[in-house]
Amino acid sequence: MTFPIPDPEDIRKTLALPDLPVHIDTGGFKAVYSAQTSGGMEALKTVFIPQKKDNDDGEPAQRMARAKREIEILGACDCDALVKLGSIEPQSLLFSGHQYLVYSEELISGSSVFETLQSSQRYTFSELSELFGTLVQVIDSIASCNYLHRDIKPKNIMVTGISHRPYIVIDLGIAYKMHGTELTQGGGPPGSLLYMAPELLMPGYKDVMDFRCDLYSAALTLYVCASLIHPFAADADNSHATAYRIINQRAQPLSKHRPDLPIKFCRVIDRCIRKKPALRYANLNLLRSDLEEVRI
Amino acid sequence: MKIFAQQGYGPKDKLTTALSNSEIEGVILSPRYLKPQKLSDQIEQIAAHNGQAYMDPEWHAAIHLSHPMSNLGNLETWSYFTMPRRGQLISGAAIPKVLENSLQVQKELGLQEWIAPNVLIDNADSIETGISLNFISRTKEASKRVGNAQVFATLALSRDAILNTKGFQDIFDALTSIPTPPDGVYIVVGSTSSSELRSDLYHPQVIAGWMYMNYALSINGIRVMNGYCHLLTPLLGIAGAESCASGWHSGLRQFVLGRYVKTSSGGRQPAIHYISNALLSRIRQTDYLAFKRVVPEVANSLPNDVFYNSSEPDRTLEARQSWEALSALTQAYCSNDIERNIPDMDNHLTQAIQFWTKLANFGLNNGAEANLERLRAMKEGLALFTKWAEISVDG
């Protein structure tokens, strides 16, 4: 779906920025710019809010609410491995007659995990261990604020090259507030099918969603980084076949692809991508302790 | 894994001698058979023999309080044994008080670890499932209000509840996500038939489900104690049980749902049996002597075999031999390596079936048909559990 992307000059004038923002990415209804702000170089986000029509289905309000929720989570979660809010507070602005929600986040340089996988280089144990530790920290932080990320996947994890923050998780656009209101439309669950936990593909998924969905997505990301194989999606596959495999087909033990990795580490990953939530880790401290044992 | 005695009618010296001989490590006491003072005496005796004592409050039986044919024994003499109105259970309003009353009694008895009360789940899709989960999710908080002891929540369910696979597995997705879980869970699975040899608990799905409960809870750091499990003990141990209990008569080897209501059945005293580990079966003393001539492996080659060499032992010795045999089985098959234990137990079951077939070929077929049926159910249950638990046994 396309939407009008704001002109950088309009943005500069409206926000009184010293320089022209540079358009760097577009996704969904969001255009992202790098911009010099009072807080330094930041990622400026503009979320397109369509005009309300008489027969609309509440989409403009939902989109605004989703963006606000993302901002709310970033404000609430004190976690270094999550992208942080920038100096521009969320505000509703008009550019060329269209409404946008505008705010800024820190600008993260580097590549996404997805981009690093294009080099066909499998992650080392040290990288996998670091990445898993980071993702567990993020899941724990979001869950303790009563949210779920719901879209952890290689494209939403940045590899920064910064020693104290080597990986940063971005894009909480479809995050879910536990016991709150669903802000995404349609019958199916939002998120990327390839990394979606099997229980989310079942009817009544909202009743069973908890942090173990995010844990599944994180571990599946690790599995792919370790093996360069997605266990449920062959190339040129259709989504129905993929969904079927996510629900019904077990992944090969990771150790089959990576016999060089510690077996206990592989088993932790295997356990987190089990089909039934009860068989994953219900206690993140247990998971941390198992990971710690592998490091020792 | 620990072997416990499930206490019931007529313990005599069974518990103390078994504890002295390290055939059991603890006892689950029944307030149905013991009034408060007697139970308190039992706790002291068990402690004197370095055993662990627990009390199963059997509170779910309070539903039978107004039943004209209720068979509650001493349960009615216990102060916690009252049933609030159903509406208060559904709303959850009565649950904290029910929990606290029972735990307070256990605290006053001097028990070091407690078992919390709960309702019995007849059907996984019933309202009792919601009530039961509510009890479990409030157990730890209630125990903290009463004192500072490790607490097991009771999970009592009928075998029919396990047969509803989807509903049953959903219970565990919910149970494992409780924010303040109990330290452990005490599992009781109820049979609808009173026949022990052809018990309806020996159904592949029921066996797999019982193992699945042990597995899903234990891998999440929750201790699991199983009541009334007898010959399923090694399978539950493989799945992660911390302890398994069984007793000296059929009503203590399997939990029959109708046990709290009087029936017209009576009958003669059951024969004395020997547990043969190779056959994974209970056999009569005379069969033991005959069978081991054809299949020497029928004898466990454990110290208590000597009780059976000349004539039928008494019931105390029978119970001690049972616990000794179950203990040996768990030592052989319940290491921490489930991926190895499952195929090993599968081989054991295959061999047990072969032994029974060999005995039958020699005309020694007393109990063969029923035992073969049970062993095949155990083998199938083990395979089904492996699938449900998503365990890779081929490495």
Boltz contact constraints between the chains, C-beta under 6 A:
constraints:
  - contact:
      token1: [A, 208]
      token2: [B, 173]
      max_distance: 6.0
  - contact:
      token1: [A, 210]
      token2: [B, 177]
      max_distance: 6.0
  - contact:
      token1: [A, 250]
      token2: [B, 390]
      max_distance: 6.0
  - contact:
      token1: [A, 253]
      token2: [B, 392]
      max_distance: 6.0
  - contact:
      token1: [A, 274]
      token2: [B, 390]
      max_distance: 6.0
  - contact:
      token1: [A, 277]
      token2: [B, 173]
      max_distance: 6.0
  - contact:
      token1: [A, 278]
      token2: [B, 172]
      max_distance: 6.0
  - contact:
      token1: [A, 278]
      token2: [B, 173]
      max_distance: 6.0
  - contact:
      token1: [A, 278]
      token2: [B, 176]
      max_distance: 6.0
  - contact:
      token1: [A, 278]
      token2: [B, 216]
      max_distance: 6.0
  - contact:
      token1: [A, 279]
      token2: [B, 390]
      max_distance: 6.0
  - contact:
      token1: [A, 282]
      token2: [B, 176]
      max_distance: 6.0
  - contact:
      token1: [A, 282]
      token2: [B, 177]
      max_distance: 6.0
  - contact:
      token1: [A, 282]
      token2: [B, 220]
      max_distance: 6.0
  - contact:
      token1: [A, 283]
      token2: [B, 220]
      max_distance: 6.0
  - contact:
      token1: [A, 283]
      token2: [B, 221]
      max_distance: 6.0
  - contact:
      token1: [A, 286]
      token2: [B, 221]
      max_distance: 6.0
